[in-house]
Amino acid sequence: MPEKTHHPPFELPRSFRPTLVDASGASKPATSDDHVKTDVLLAIKPVHLAHIASQQKNHEYRKYRLPDEVTRLWFYETRDGGDEGRSFITHVAVIPAGVRHTPGTVPEKLLGIGNDDFNDGRKVSKYGYPVLELYKLARPVALDEMNSRWAMGSPTGWRYVPAALWLDRWGSYDDARANKVFRVF
């Protein structure tokens, strides 16, 4: 059995201050235990992620309403039985702040997988999030790293992304981000 790698606690630079929220929902200065209020982690089946990546699907549908401040969805690609899926955080989608479609409100001109079913109320999901951009992580986050380094397991529902993970895989500056993610669209 290989020896586990120890990662020292991640410290945020003093100049870095993303919008953070603590467990009570209050905004505050960043510490290594904080979460980024604009970024959430969601589980997604490989087939749905592939449809988003190919731009056949332009909305992500969920049963729950995400806070209006959320502008990025970090996708944890589930292992969907068989060989599909990776059990990794692999992609980050950009969504518009405050735009939360309900059934019947997705513009008909936006052709995409699931849009008609959502608009007609045939989906269990009650909220639709338009996907504006998609990025692939240069270094996907495996489930064992999620557990050991970031103190989180596979997502059920949604959760805020830890600030240290956000800085490590997304970054606070566009020029630094060029080595962390690749734009899919």
N, C-alpha and C positions, 0 to 999 in steps of 0.2 A: 504494500500500500504506500503510495507516494506521500511524502511529508507535506503537510499544509504550509503554505506560505503565509507568514505573518505580515500584515499591512499595518504600519503605524497609524494612529489617528490622523485624519486629514484635517488640516487647519486652513481656514479661508483667509486669503490676504486681506489686510485692513482696508484696502481701497475697494474691495469687492462687496457690494451690498445689493443683492437681488431683492425682489419683493418676497418676503418670507412670512410664514404664518406658523404660530406655535400650536400646540394641541388644543388650546382654548379658542383658536381662530383669530387671535390678536396679531397684528403686524409688529415686528421687532427687529433689532440688528441681528445679523447672521452669526450663528455659531455652528459647530460641526453637527449638532443634533437637530438643526432646523430643516424646514422643508420649503421648497419654492412654490409660492402660491399660484403661479401661472402654469405650472407643469403637473400633470397627473399621469399615473401609471395605470394602464388597462391591459387585461388579457385579451388576446385576439386569436381566432383560429387561423391556421396558415392559409386556407382558401380565401378568407376575407382579406387578409393582408395582401395576398397576391393580386386580388381584384383592385385593391386601392393602388398598389404599385403600378399596375398596368393602366390605371385611370379608367377602368371599367366601372368602378364604384367610387363615387365622389362625396359620399356622406358616410359617417360612422354613426350607427344607430344604437341607442342604449335605452334601458328602462328608466334611468335616472337622469336628472338635470344636474349638470356640472355647474359649479359657480361661474358667474359671468367673467371673472378675472382669468379663467383658464384659457390659454392660447396655444398650448402644446399638449399633444397626447403621445405619451411614450408607450409603444406597443411591446408587450411581453408576448412573444409568439409561443403559443402552447404546443405541446406535443399532442397531436390529435390522433391518438391511437397509432398504429402502424409506423411508417417511416416519415410521415409528414410532421413538420413542426420541429422546433429546436429547443424549447424551454430556455429561451434567451430573450432579453430585451434587445430588439434588433433595429427598430425604426422609431422616428419621431415625426409626427404629423403636426402641421401648423393649422390651427383653426381660428376663425375670427372671434375676438372677445365679444361676449354678450349675444352672439347669434346662436339661438337655440331653437331650431325648427320643431314644430309640433305637427301631428298629422294634418295634411291638407295645406301646409304652408311651404313645402319645398317647391321652388319654381318649376313649372312643367317643362320649360326649355332646357333644364339641366337633366339630360338623359344619363341615367346611371343605375347600376344594379341595386334593386331594393327601393328606389325612389317611388315608383308607382304603388307598390305594396304599402309603403309607409304612409303616403298621402291618402290612400283609400282605407287606412285603419286596419290592414290585414297583418300587421306586425305586432308583436308583443311590446316592442320598443315604443316609447312615448316621446323621445327627443332625438333629433338629428343634428349632427355636427358637420358642417361643410369642411372638407379637407382641401385646403388651399395649396399646401406644399407638403412634400414628403422627403425626409432625409433618412439615410441608412447609416447606422453607427459604424465607424471604422473598426472599433473594438466592441462587439456585442457583449452584453453582460449576461453571463451564464447563471443559472439558478444557484449553483454552489457559491459563486462570488456574491450574489445578492444576499445570501445567508451570512457568509463569513465576513465580508468586507462592509456591507451596507446594512446589515441587521434587518433584513426583510425577506419574506418568503414569496412564493408565487402569489400574484394578486387575485383577489376575489372582489368584485365590485371595483372601486377606484380608490386610489390613495395618492397623496401628494408625493412628488419626487424629492428625496433627501437632497439638501443643498450641496453636500459634498459630492454626491453622484452627479448632480447637474453640472457642477463645475468641472469634474473629471471628464465627463463624456460630451458635454455641450459647450461649456465655457462662457465666459462673460464678455468676450470680444470677438467680433466677426473674423479678424485675422487669425486668431488662435483656433477658431472653430474649423478652419479649412482642413486641419489635420485630424479632426475628430469625427466629422460627418461628411457624407457624400450626398449631394442633392440628387434625388431621383426625379423629381419634377417641381 
